[in-house]
Amino acid sequence: MNWDDLRVFLAVARAERLSIASAVVGQDATTISRKLKRLESVLERRLFELTPTGHVLTEHGLRLLEQVERMEAGALGIERTGAIGAELTGTIRISASEGFGTRIIAPRLHRFNTAHPGVRIDLIASSGFLNPSRREADLAVMLARPKTGSLITRKLTDYELGLYATRDYLDTAGCPGTVAEIARHPLVGYVHDQIYAPELRYLEDVDPRLRAGLCSTSINAQAEIVASGGGLGILPCFLAHAMPSLVRVLPDIVAIERSFWLVIPRDLRGIARIDRFVAWLDTEIEQARPLLCGVHSEVKPAEA
């Protein structure tokens, strides 16, 4: 029996799916299956039942999980003690929304890497989030505060969203002056039945009757549609700011506030590379505060 097999077991026990566990441990599903079978053979016990929802622990598996989590806690404790005064090493896997990950974290990551070259960063910036409770990520920046799990959670920052279009589009189609006039324009937004979090239902915040006709699951794709002159779209101000062709429309009427939440598995508290990254992220967020709060060009109806 070796620790790598137990690490694979732990990942599958938490994720319940080989595809998710594969991403966590960096091994393909075939290798994971082989290691689980080897572990079961050594222990002479069946550890998982394969169900329609995934790999579910048997009674023997549950007992082993308790033991392996104690081993993991001990290993983390050694890492905390040994990290004092030492160069930071290891990997940090970060899960973040597509817009925040690509526009706020990614352009700044080189600064952390320069200060701590021994730490590898895996930035997973996509629609949806990895689950810190299942240890799919070491750190997550989420749209809402999780309600369950052994997690350390706090608000990272508020941010603002606004209504945007290109100046050329507004010169041609006219600039809306009221919410009712917004409905007369082509609207860009999320695919309605693919919205993975209620916090993304921006158009409904403006008027429940508004419906997007140009839709994407990607906020970056939505921004590109708006920037191409496709119509009006609600975008995070920090994302729109990076696109010079976009101007903000009706900022006094359409000003939507949301929050990002920082989420970390509780047993990672005190790990030096995690603590250092969180401190670095807080500093970067403070510097980016004006951008997150909506500093951007705007246009009013009389100017259109």
Long-range contacts (C-beta under 8 A, 24 or more apart in sequence): 1-39, 1-42, 1-43, 3-71, 4-35, 5-35, 5-36, 5-38, 5-39, 5-42, 6-39, 6-68, 6-71, 8-32, 8-35, 8-36, 8-39, 9-35, 9-36, 9-39, 9-47, 9-64, 9-65, 9-68, 10-65, 10-68, 10-69, 10-72, 10-135, 11-135, 12-36, 12-48, 12-55, 13-55, 13-57, 13-61, 13-65, 13-68, 14-133, 14-134, 14-135, 14-136, 15-54, 15-131, 15-134, 15-135, 15-136, 16-53, 16-54, 16-55, 16-56, 16-134, 17-54, 17-55, 18-55, 20-131, 20-134, 20-136, 23-130, 23-136, 24-93, 24-135, 24-136, 72-267, 73-267, 76-267, 76-268, 76-270, 76-271, 79-271, 79-272, 80-270, 80-271, 80-272, 83-271, 83-272, 83-273, 84-272, 86-272, 87-116, 87-118, 88-116, 88-118, 88-119, 88-272, 88-273, 88-276, 89-118, 89-119, 89-273, 90-118, 90-119, 90-120, 90-273, 91-119, 91-120, 91-121, 91-122, 91-138, 92-119, 92-120, 92-121, 92-122, 92-138, 92-139, 92-273, 92-274, 92-277, 93-122, 93-124, 93-130, 93-136, 93-137, 93-138, 93-139, 94-121, 94-122, 94-123, 94-124, 94-137, 94-138, 94-139, 94-140, 94-141, 94-277, 95-124, 95-129, 95-130, 95-132, 95-136, 95-137, 95-139, 95-140, 95-141, 95-142, 96-123, 96-124, 96-125, 96-129, 96-140, 96-141, 97-125, 97-126, 97-127, 97-129, 97-141, 97-142, 97-143, 97-219, 97-260, 98-125, 98-126, 98-127, 98-218, 98-219, 98-220, 99-219, 99-220, 99-236, 99-238, 99-239, 100-125, 100-141, 100-236, 100-238, 100-260, 101-125, 101-126, 101-141, 102-220, 103-236, 103-238, 103-239, 103-242, 104-238, 104-284, 104-285, 104-288, 104-292, 105-141, 105-281, 108-284, 111-280, 111-284, 112-277, 112-280, 115-280, 116-273, 116-276, 119-273, 119-277, 127-196, 127-217, 127-218, 127-219, 128-196, 132-263, 132-264, 132-265, 133-265, 135-265, 138-264, 138-265, 138-268, 138-274, 139-262, 139-263, 139-264, 139-268, 139-274, 139-277, 139-278, 140-262, 140-263, 140-264, 141-260, 141-261, 141-262, 141-263, 142-260, 142-261, 142-263, 143-197, 143-199, 143-200, 143-258, 143-259, 143-260, 143-261, 144-197, 144-198, 144-199, 144-261, 145-261, 145-263, 146-261, 146-263, 149-265, 150-265, 150-266, 150-267, 151-263, 151-264, 151-265, 151-266, 152-263, 152-264, 152-265, 152-266, 152-269, 153-261, 153-262, 153-263, 153-264, 154-261, 154-262, 155-259, 155-260, 155-261, 155-262, 156-259, 156-260, 156-261, 156-262, 156-281, 156-282, 156-285, 157-259, 157-260, 157-285, 157-289, 157-292, 158-257, 158-258, 158-259, 158-260, 158-292, 158-293, 159-236, 159-237, 159-238, 159-257, 159-258, 159-259, 159-260, 159-292, 159-293, 160-236, 160-237, 160-255, 160-256, 160-257, 160-258, 160-292, 160-293, 160-294, 161-202, 161-234, 161-235, 161-236, 161-237, 161-255, 161-256, 161-257, 161-258, 162-234, 162-235, 162-237, 162-240, 162-248, 162-249, 162-251, 162-254, 162-255, 162-256, 162-294, 162-296, 162-298, 163-206, 163-232, 163-233, 163-234, 163-248, 163-249, 163-250, 163-251, 163-254, 164-226, 164-232, 164-233, 164-234, 164-235, 164-240, 164-246, 164-247, 164-248, 164-249, 165-226, 165-231, 165-232, 165-233, 165-246, 165-247, 165-249, 166-226, 166-227, 166-228, 166-229, 166-245, 166-246, 166-247, 167-245, 167-247, 167-299, 168-229, 168-245, 169-229, 169-230, 169-231, 170-247, 170-249, 170-299, 170-304, 171-304, 174-301, 174-304, 175-249, 175-299, 175-300, 175-301, 175-303, 175-304, 176-232, 176-249, 176-250, 176-301, 177-250, 177-301, 178-253, 179-206, 179-207, 179-253, 179-254, 182-206, 182-207, 182-210, 182-232, 182-250, 182-254, 183-207, 183-209, 183-210, 185-231, 185-232, 186-213, 186-214, 186-230, 186-231, 186-232, 187-211, 187-212, 187-213, 187-214, 187-231, 187-232, 187-233, 188-212, 188-214, 188-215, 188-216, 188-222, 188-225, 188-226, 188-230, 188-231, 188-232, 188-233, 189-214, 189-215, 189-222, 189-233, 189-234, 190-215, 190-216, 190-217, 190-222, 191-215, 191-216, 191-217, 199-258, 202-234, 202-256, 203-234, 205-256, 206-234, 206-253, 206-254, 206-256, 237-291, 237-292, 237-293, 237-294, 237-295, 237-296, 238-288, 238-291, 238-292, 240-296, 241-291, 241-295, 241-296, 246-296, 247-296, 247-297, 247-298, 247-299, 248-294, 248-296, 248-297, 248-298, 248-299, 249-298, 249-299, 251-294, 251-298, 255-294
